[in-house]
C-alpha cells in the first residue's frame, strides 16, 4: 500500500525509483533558463503545492511485459481531500473513493463498491491516504530528505504546456529513512526526469529502475468532482 500511495501524487512519486527515460510524447526541447537548483527547487514546489485546489493524475508502471495503471482524482480542502483512486494491473483491479469522513472500496473487479466501517483497517489506510495528499509536508518528506542533485536541462513544451525539464538525483537511503520505507535492493541513487510548469507544479515525471519504468502525468486546478458512489 505504501508504494501505491507514493504513486498518487508528485513529488511523493519520486521515491518509486529510477533513471531518466525518454521524453514524453509531444515534448519539444528549447534549451533556456530554468530557475531552480538543489537549494531552490523544494521551497518553490512547496509554495506551489500550498495553493492547490484539484488534481488529476495518470501513472503507468511497466515491469517486463506486465503493466500497472493508477488513476487519481483529488479535490483539496483545508482539512483534507476527497479522493477517487483506481488501480489495475499485475493481478489486481480495485477502486476506492474517500469523501469527507466516508470511505468506499471495491476490492476486486468481481466485487461491488462497499462503504467501509470506521473501525476497519482499510478505512484507516484510505483515510490516511486522503489526508496525506493534502499535507504538503507529508508529500515532500522523502523528496526533500533525499534530494542531492538538480540539473536544469532547459525549457520544453509537453502536450502544449510550457515546462522546465529538470534531471534529479535522490539518495535512496535518506529518502527511505525519512518515510520509513524499506530500500533494500534498490540503487544508492535514484534518477528522475521532471517537467515543471511555470507555476512550479510537476506536469510529467519519468523514471526507470531495475527493469521497472514509471511515467506519470498530472493536471492541476481544473474543475473535477469526487462524489459518493451511486447507490451509497
C-alpha positions as CSV (number, residue, x, y, z in Angstrom):
1,X,0.0,0.0,0.0
2,X,2.8,2.4,0.7
3,X,4.2,2.1,-2.8
4,X,0.7,2.8,-4.2
5,X,0.3,5.9,-2.0
6,X,3.6,7.2,-3.3
7,X,2.3,6.9,-6.8
8,X,-0.8,9.0,-6.3
9,X,0.8,12.4,-6.1
10,X,4.0,14.1,-7.1
11,X,6.6,14.6,-5.6
12,X,5.8,11.6,-3.4
13,X,6.1,9.5,-6.6
14,X,9.8,10.4,-6.7
15,X,10.7,7.6,-4.2
16,X,9.4,5.0,-6.7
17,X,12.9,4.9,-8.0
18,X,14.7,5.0,-11.4
19,X,16.9,6.5,-14.0
20,X,15.6,9.1,-16.5
21,X,13.8,7.6,-19.6
22,X,12.7,9.1,-22.9
23,X,11.0,12.5,-23.1
24,X,7.2,12.2,-23.1
25,X,5.4,12.2,-26.5
26,X,4.7,15.7,-27.7
27,X,7.7,17.2,-25.9
28,X,9.8,19.7,-27.8
29,X,13.1,21.0,-26.4
30,X,14.1,24.6,-26.4
31,X,17.1,25.0,-24.0
32,X,16.8,28.1,-21.9
33,X,16.9,29.5,-18.4
34,X,15.2,27.3,-15.8
35,X,15.5,29.0,-12.5
36,X,15.9,26.2,-9.9
37,X,18.8,24.3,-8.4
38,X,19.1,21.9,-5.5
39,X,18.6,24.8,-3.0
40,X,15.5,26.4,-4.5
41,X,13.5,23.5,-6.1
42,X,11.9,22.2,-3.0
43,X,10.9,25.5,-1.5
44,X,9.4,26.6,-4.8
45,X,7.4,23.4,-5.2
46,X,6.2,23.5,-1.6
47,X,4.9,27.1,-2.2
48,X,3.1,25.9,-5.4
49,X,1.5,22.9,-3.7
50,X,0.1,25.1,-0.9
51,X,-2.4,26.7,-3.3
52,X,-3.8,23.6,-5.0
53,X,-7.5,23.1,-5.4
54,X,-7.7,19.9,-7.6
55,X,-5.5,17.3,-9.2
56,X,-5.9,14.5,-11.9
57,X,-3.1,12.1,-12.4
58,X,-2.4,9.1,-14.6
59,X,0.5,6.8,-13.8
60,X,1.7,3.8,-15.9
61,X,4.3,1.4,-14.5
62,X,5.8,-1.4,-16.5
63,X,7.7,-4.4,-15.3
64,X,8.7,-6.6,-18.2
65,X,5.5,-7.4,-20.1
66,X,3.2,-6.5,-17.2
67,X,1.7,-3.1,-16.8
68,X,0.0,-1.3,-13.8
69,X,-2.2,1.7,-14.3
70,X,-3.1,4.1,-11.4
71,X,-5.5,7.0,-11.8
72,X,-6.2,9.5,-9.1
73,X,-8.5,12.5,-8.8
74,X,-8.4,14.7,-5.8
75,X,-10.3,17.8,-4.5
76,X,-8.3,19.5,-1.8
77,X,-9.8,21.1,1.3
78,X,-8.4,22.9,4.3
79,X,-8.9,19.8,6.4
80,X,-8.0,17.1,3.9
81,X,-9.1,15.9,0.5
82,X,-11.7,14.0,-1.4
83,X,-10.1,11.2,-3.5
84,X,-11.1,8.8,-6.2
85,X,-8.3,6.2,-6.9
86,X,-8.3,3.3,-9.4
87,X,-5.6,0.6,-9.7
88,X,-5.5,-2.0,-12.4
89,X,-2.8,-4.5,-13.5
90,X,-0.3,-7.0,-12.2
91,X,-3.1,-9.3,-11.0
92,X,-5.1,-6.6,-9.1
93,X,-8.1,-4.4,-10.0
94,X,-9.6,-2.2,-7.3
95,X,-11.0,1.2,-6.7
96,X,-11.5,3.5,-3.6
97,X,-13.4,6.7,-3.0
98,X,-13.0,9.0,0.0
99,X,-15.5,11.8,0.5
100,X,-15.3,13.7,3.8
101,X,-15.2,11.0,6.5
102,X,-16.8,8.3,4.3
103,X,-14.6,5.7,2.7
104,X,-15.7,3.3,-0.1
105,X,-13.8,0.3,-1.6
106,X,-14.2,-2.0,-4.5
107,X,-11.7,-4.7,-3.6
108,X,-11.7,-6.5,-6.9
109,X,-13.3,-6.5,-10.4
110,X,-15.8,-9.1,-9.2
111,X,-17.0,-7.3,-6.1
112,X,-19.2,-4.3,-5.6
113,X,-18.3,-1.0,-4.1
114,X,-18.9,-1.0,-0.4
115,X,-18.7,1.6,2.4
116,X,-16.0,0.7,5.0
117,X,-16.8,1.0,8.7
118,X,-14.6,3.5,10.6
119,X,-13.3,0.7,12.8
120,X,-11.7,-1.3,9.9
121,X,-8.0,-1.2,9.0
122,X,-8.9,-0.4,5.3
123,X,-10.8,2.7,6.4
124,X,-7.8,3.9,8.3
125,X,-5.4,3.3,5.4
126,X,-7.6,5.1,2.9
127,X,-8.5,8.0,5.2
128,X,-4.8,8.5,5.9
129,X,-4.1,8.5,2.2
130,X,-6.6,11.2,1.5
131,X,-5.3,13.3,4.5
132,X,-1.7,12.9,3.3
133,X,-2.5,14.0,-0.2
134,X,-3.5,17.4,1.2
135,X,-0.5,17.7,3.5
136,X,2.5,19.5,1.9
137,X,5.0,18.3,4.5
138,X,4.0,14.6,4.1
139,X,4.1,14.9,0.3
140,X,7.7,16.3,0.3
141,X,9.1,14.3,3.2
142,X,11.1,11.7,1.3
143,X,11.8,14.0,-1.6
144,X,13.3,16.8,0.5
145,X,15.3,14.4,2.6
146,X,16.9,12.6,-0.3
147,X,17.4,15.3,-3.0
148,X,21.1,15.5,-3.9
149,X,21.3,17.0,-7.4
150,X,19.2,19.2,-9.7
151,X,20.2,19.7,-13.3
152,X,18.2,22.2,-15.4
153,X,18.0,20.7,-18.9
154,X,16.0,23.5,-20.4
155,X,12.6,24.8,-21.4
156,X,10.4,22.3,-23.1
157,X,6.7,22.1,-24.2
158,X,4.9,19.0,-23.1
159,X,1.5,18.4,-24.7
160,X,1.2,22.1,-25.4
161,X,2.2,23.1,-21.8
162,X,5.4,25.2,-21.4
163,X,7.6,23.4,-18.8
164,X,11.1,23.4,-17.4
165,X,12.8,20.0,-17.7
166,X,15.0,19.0,-14.7
167,X,17.0,15.9,-14.1
168,X,17.1,14.9,-10.4
169,X,19.2,12.6,-8.2
170,X,17.8,11.3,-4.9
171,X,19.7,9.5,-2.2
172,X,17.7,6.3,-1.7
173,X,18.7,5.7,1.9
174,X,17.9,9.1,3.2
175,X,14.6,9.2,1.3
176,X,13.6,5.8,2.7
177,X,14.6,6.6,6.2
178,X,12.5,9.8,6.1
179,X,9.3,8.0,5.3
180,X,10.1,4.6,6.9
181,X,10.3,2.6,3.7
182,X,12.4,-0.4,3.0
183,X,15.0,0.4,0.3
184,X,16.9,-3.0,0.4
185,X,17.9,-4.0,-3.1
186,X,17.5,-0.5,-4.6
187,X,20.3,1.6,-6.1
188,X,22.1,4.0,-3.9
189,X,20.9,6.9,-6.0
190,X,17.7,7.3,-8.0
191,X,17.4,9.5,-11.1
192,X,14.3,11.2,-12.4
193,X,13.2,13.5,-15.2
194,X,10.7,16.0,-14.0
195,X,8.9,18.6,-16.2
196,X,7.7,21.6,-14.1
197,X,5.1,24.1,-15.2
198,X,5.6,27.9,-15.0
199,X,3.8,27.6,-11.6
200,X,6.4,25.1,-10.3
201,X,4.0,22.2,-10.5
202,X,5.0,18.8,-11.9
203,X,3.3,18.2,-15.3
204,X,5.2,15.0,-16.2
205,X,7.6,12.6,-14.4
206,X,9.5,9.6,-15.8
207,X,11.8,7.1,-14.2
208,X,13.2,3.6,-14.6
209,X,15.0,1.3,-12.2
210,X,15.8,-2.4,-12.2
211,X,13.6,-3.1,-15.2
212,X,10.6,-1.1,-13.9
213,X,9.6,2.0,-15.8
214,X,7.2,4.7,-14.5
215,X,5.6,7.5,-16.4
216,X,3.2,9.9,-14.7
217,X,1.2,12.9,-16.0
218,X,-0.6,15.4,-13.7
219,X,-3.1,18.2,-14.4
220,X,-3.7,20.7,-11.7
221,X,-6.6,23.0,-10.7
222,X,-9.1,22.0,-13.4
223,X,-12.8,21.5,-12.5
224,X,-13.2,18.0,-11.1
225,X,-15.6,16.3,-8.7
226,X,-15.2,13.4,-6.3
227,X,-18.6,12.2,-5.2
228,X,-20.1,9.4,-3.1
229,X,-20.6,6.3,-5.3
230,X,-24.1,5.9,-6.8
231,X,-26.5,4.0,-4.5
232,X,-24.5,4.6,-1.4
